[in-house]
Amino acid sequence: MSQIIPLKTFSDSRGDLTVIENELPFKIKRVYYIYNCDGSPRGYHGHKKTYQAIVCLGGSVDFYSQDKSQKTIKYVLDKPDICLLVEPSDFHWFDNFTKDAIILVMASELFDENDYVYER
């Protein structure tokens, strides 16, 4: 099941700096980000082997993760110092993007359409 990973943040009068170094259980092979969303749901898929680490850099979004037993957990992503680790077998989707939402996704694998699972 997906899990929250707190990220190290260094703060002073100049601002905040958040670091991702050894927190992820995989090497990052792909990075992409989602923005300018109209609020509509996105996703509704799982993966065969890809792990994902998701950070909301700005705004907020609801993230839903469903394990093989159909247990669904809702995460509200709205802080840039929180990372959500998504397991390959977790069926997942985003909903309720704010207009200013910026979602960073780091993946353990390069894009491969055959890795996607669209039916539960």
Wavefront OBJ file of the C-alpha trace (Angstrom):
o trace
v 0.000 0.000 0.000
v 1.124 3.572 -0.587
v 2.973 5.275 2.234
v 3.915 8.812 3.252
v 7.620 9.668 3.459
v 8.524 12.932 5.245
v 11.265 14.807 3.388
v 14.177 16.639 4.989
v 13.609 20.383 4.835
v 16.065 23.094 5.799
v 14.484 26.457 6.601
v 15.888 29.867 7.394
v 15.040 33.507 6.706
v 15.790 33.018 2.989
v 13.237 30.248 2.529
v 12.965 26.476 2.499
v 15.052 23.812 0.784
v 13.674 20.267 0.646
v 15.915 17.342 -0.251
v 15.278 13.859 -1.641
v 18.449 11.798 -1.282
v 18.195 8.309 0.192
v 14.485 8.225 1.054
v 13.321 6.340 -2.031
v 13.683 2.544 -2.348
v 14.519 2.835 -6.053
v 16.749 4.665 -8.490
v 14.890 7.384 -10.373
v 14.696 6.619 -14.104
v 11.909 9.006 -15.094
v 10.613 12.349 -13.812
v 7.499 14.158 -14.973
v 5.121 16.742 -13.587
v 1.415 17.448 -13.908
v 0.029 21.006 -13.919
v -2.634 23.276 -15.454
v -5.298 20.685 -14.618
v -8.984 21.492 -14.826
v -9.760 19.526 -11.654
v -10.894 16.387 -13.481
v -9.740 12.975 -12.233
v -6.577 11.497 -13.739
v -4.964 8.099 -13.540
v -7.175 5.097 -12.816
v -4.366 2.620 -13.340
v -1.713 0.544 -11.643
v 1.656 -0.783 -12.737
v 3.243 -4.188 -13.021
v 6.715 -3.108 -11.870
v 6.970 0.699 -11.610
v 7.268 2.367 -8.225
v 6.358 6.059 -8.071
v 7.195 8.811 -5.608
v 4.794 11.766 -5.750
v 5.282 15.267 -4.342
v 2.789 18.127 -4.556
v 5.016 21.159 -5.163
v 2.157 23.675 -5.121
v -1.600 23.754 -4.633
v -3.267 20.512 -3.635
v -4.744 17.305 -5.000
v -6.529 14.271 -3.598
v -4.730 11.003 -4.312
v -6.502 7.661 -3.997
v -4.648 4.380 -3.630
v -6.356 0.995 -3.770
v -4.610 -2.259 -2.881
v -5.380 -5.740 -4.227
v -8.063 -6.275 -1.565
v -9.895 -3.172 -2.908
v -9.096 -1.183 0.262
v -8.963 2.484 -0.794
v -7.094 5.200 1.076
v -7.368 8.911 0.291
v -4.302 11.126 0.721
v -4.529 14.912 0.535
v -1.277 16.066 -1.042
v -0.698 19.734 -0.248
v 2.818 20.046 1.202
v 6.116 20.034 -0.730
v 7.940 18.319 2.150
v 5.804 15.160 1.975
v 6.400 12.390 -0.562
v 3.929 9.606 -1.290
v 5.507 6.292 -2.272
v 3.200 4.260 -4.536
v 3.743 0.509 -4.889
v 3.475 -1.052 -8.373
v 0.355 -3.067 -7.515
v -1.528 -0.061 -6.088
v -4.343 1.027 -8.389
v -4.380 4.817 -8.124
v -5.875 8.086 -9.326
v -5.840 11.833 -8.690
v -8.916 14.021 -8.175
v -9.804 17.570 -7.110
v -6.728 19.344 -8.444
v -6.578 22.984 -7.434
v -5.828 25.317 -10.347
v -2.331 25.981 -8.972
v -1.481 22.314 -8.338
v 1.937 21.134 -9.508
v 2.525 17.413 -9.025
v 6.045 15.984 -9.384
v 6.305 12.249 -10.093
v 9.535 10.248 -9.901
v 9.365 6.727 -11.329
v 11.549 3.657 -10.989
v 11.138 2.732 -14.666
v 11.081 4.426 -18.046
v 7.675 4.739 -19.708
v 6.372 1.401 -20.980
v 2.717 1.089 -22.012
v 2.882 -2.647 -21.245
v 3.604 -1.845 -17.574
v 0.190 -0.201 -17.107
v -2.779 -2.079 -15.607
v -6.141 -0.416 -16.338
v -8.563 -2.940 -14.859
v -8.808 -3.946 -11.245
l 1 2 3 4 5 6 7 8 9 10 11 12 13 14 15 16 17 18 19 20 21 22 23 24 25 26 27 28 29 30 31 32 33 34 35 36 37 38 39 40 41 42 43 44 45 46 47 48 49 50 51 52 53 54 55 56 57 58 59 60 61 62 63 64 65 66 67 68 69 70 71 72 73 74 75 76 77 78 79 80 81 82 83 84 85 86 87 88 89 90 91 92 93 94 95 96 97 98 99 100 101 102 103 104 105 106 107 108 109 110 111 112 113 114 115 116 117 118 119 120
